[in-house]
Amino acid sequence: METPSFLKASRERYVTALALVGILAAVMLIDNFFLTWAFMGVFYFLGFIEASKLFKLQKLSLYPMAIAIWIAAYFMTNAEDLVFFVLLVYGSYLAFKNRVGFVEGVESEKGIKNLIVFLYPTAPMLFMLSLYKDYGMAALFWLVVIVATTDTAAYFTGKAVGKVPFSPASPNKTLEGVLGGVLVASIVGTMMGMAFLPFLKALFISLCVALSSIFGDLFESSLKRHADVKDSGSFLPGHGGVLDRLDGHLFGAVAMVVLLRGLY
């Protein structure tokens, strides 16, 4: 007898999830910079490809640029500074070619549009790498736990008591679910953060990262809605694309790095 499609889909989802958790756990336990950089790099490049498609960018020359950025990030003290350098260089190129403009349908508009993939997902991924470089694997694990807890608690709270829609970008997300997710993640995150920060600082950072992860999810949902696709890609069977799994982490990583640098 053939396996029902919904059971097959669930099996794919569980197998992929277990594989991802296993690989992530191994990378975190080994805690080697080159391995972590390479692991993040694979996800960055796949996410870059997905984002390029969501933004409807057809310029394949952007891919070698993404690879060059990640290689350079290996040697940089503050990896996220590369974004500003790339924007400067690419902006100079557009100016030289007289393609700086915003008139719809002309080559100048296309040139400016190419810059967006260096803001998302490039910049947040570089912030995530800096989080690991500056504060170690414990901080990266802190981020992962906050985002995962926010997502899980929001889902179950929304299913249990959710009634008020939160945003048109994600019709299934409710205000009650968001509040529940942020509350639980703030508590769990604070307990973890107190290992290297005072209570109030750990609470504030956990709260801000949880909120950021919510809006990271919404941002990616809005991208998919405007691109008229269900998933950002198909690299992860049963889970969609890489950006579908990284959405909350991308916004959360930026918030965590900025706040840690200001409060640590």
Secondary structure, 3 states (H helix, E strand, C coil): CCCCHHHHHHHHHHHHHHHHHHHHHHHHHHCCHHHHHHHHHHHHHHHHHHHHHHCCCCCCCHHHHHHHHHHHHHHCCCCCHHHHHHHHHHHHHHHHCCCCCCCCCCHHHHHHHHHHHHCCCHHHHHHHHHHHHHHHHHHHHHHHHHHHHHHHHHHHHHHHHCCCEEECCEEEEEHHHHHHHHHHHHHHHHHHHCCCCCHHHHHHHHHHHHHHHHHHHHHHHHHHHHHCCCCCCCCECCCECHHHHHHHHHHHHHHHHHHHHHHC
